[in-house]
Amino acid sequence: MSELSSAAPAADNRVALAALLIGGVAIGGSPIFVRLSEVGPMATAFWRVALALIPLFAFSAMKGRSEGAKPETLSDYAFLLLPGLMLAADLCAWHLSLHMTSVANATLLANLAPVFVTLIGWMLFRSAVSRIFTLGLATALAGIVTLKGGPAALGDGQLAGDGVAVIAAIFYAGYILAIGRLRSRFDTVRIMIWSTASAAALIFPLAFFLEGTLLPPSLYGWAILFGLAFVSHAGGQVAITYALAYLPAAFSSLTLLIQPVVAALLAWGLLGEAVGSLQAIGGAIVLVGILIARRG
């Protein structure tokens, strides 16, 4: 009996690890979908969240009655809308950065979000910052300098795209903090639907007024958008969420390693964006710094 009971958790862990890897790969492919999209970055961001509502509502219907509290006051609704505001700003900035800098740079810099979570928590809530976190932050910054070719190269070239990617990471950190505050009261599905729907509503006017077209002209264009929404946005997050129910939270750091690597490999194979040796070294240093900061 004990052998059977020990075998079951082991099997669950193997499935969870596979789900974690699949989720990391799925999310790592999202910048390729964005670059291959037939509509602009804002329109792509809109369809990303709007189409993702389909599997989210389907999952909510299969789950049945929602658990946890329901919004009752205006402040409840305002707090439920806050993650959507942060998500909308994050997606608009990140999608824009993907058209201004390389896929590898944009994806790597967007993974600075866990660092900004701690910094914002320290500034707003006076959360303690450990020496390990400070070491990780310094390592990540050194990696960014290396990624750009050293201190002498920081003033040269096009840095705007990288800067927009860092702004996206800051907004995603705000999204994470907002979700964390809501999670103690509302259930995950309710938060996901509210944040995704409000993000779509906020991005729509930007896409409608700032870009020439909102609708892709071909079935290929629609396939790209559905792939981004279903595979990367909804599928990747669901797979990682499932995995973390069985694996230690530290394992989530594995997805940080997977996403930029997958994005860089796909960009090299599909978009012809080669990664130089100095860029690879700088990227590795940034990832090490992020992992150290997360442990702190």
Secondary structure as GFF3:
##gff-version 3
##sequence-region A 1 296
A	DSSP	alpha_helix	2	28	.	.	.	ID=ss1
A	DSSP	alpha_helix	30	36	.	.	.	ID=ss2
A	DSSP	alpha_helix	41	63	.	.	.	ID=ss3
A	DSSP	alpha_helix	74	98	.	.	.	ID=ss4
A	DSSP	alpha_helix	103	110	.	.	.	ID=ss5
A	DSSP	alpha_helix	113	125	.	.	.	ID=ss6
A	DSSP	alpha_helix	131	147	.	.	.	ID=ss7
A	DSSP	three_ten_helix	151	153	.	.	.	ID=ss8
A	DSSP	alpha_helix	160	183	.	.	.	ID=ss9
A	DSSP	alpha_helix	188	210	.	.	.	ID=ss10
A	DSSP	alpha_helix	219	226	.	.	.	ID=ss11
A	DSSP	pi_helix	227	235	.	.	.	ID=ss12
A	DSSP	alpha_helix	236	244	.	.	.	ID=ss13
A	DSSP	three_ten_helix	249	252	.	.	.	ID=ss14
A	DSSP	alpha_helix	253	266	.	.	.	ID=ss15
A	DSSP	pi_helix	267	271	.	.	.	ID=ss16
A	DSSP	alpha_helix	277	295	.	.	.	ID=ss17
###
